[in-house]
Amino acid sequence: MDHWRKSSYSGPGDGNECVEIATTPTHIAVRDSKSPTARPLTFPAAAFAPFLEALKAHPRR
């Protein structure tokens, strides 16, 4: 995955609470912008939307 972009929800201020995402036709990868060399979390494209819905349903407090 070569084309990473930052989430529009990068956190306040300098955006140091940021998630980056990269997509291909078959997969979506997510990584912490502070650790770009760490292994990303990768999903089949069809599984990404249910993953996001689960996060929205159970927000971290």
Secondary structure, DSSP 8 states (H G I E B T S, - for coil): ----EE-S---STTT-S-EEEEE-SSEEEEEETT-TTS--EEEEHHHHHHHHHHHHHS---
